[in-house]
Amino acid sequence: MRICALQIFAPLALACIPMDRVATAEDRRSHATTADKPAFMFGGVGYFHRWSQNDQHEFTPTGQDDLEKWSDMITINVYPTCT
């Protein structure tokens, strides 16, 4: 059931992410510190977009904006050619 819920939820979360360019380190720091609303809630925890490249997107909770030091992360891989 958990995987099914993620399959439904992932496209909704990704719709909130601008994917027209790769974020620089400065963009990631700026976004992580200024975002006031999480991209989505999971298990009662708000997850914020931290990084995207190509079809991979990473989200961590508040206080875990350093991607070198995190304990909870959700990574969403998009497979655009999968039907």
Buried (B, 14 or more C-beta within 10 A) or exposed (E): EEEEEEEEBBEEBBEEBEBEEEBEEEEBBEBBEEBEEBBBEBEEEBBBBBBBEEEEBBBBBEEBBEBEEBEEBBEBEBEEEEE
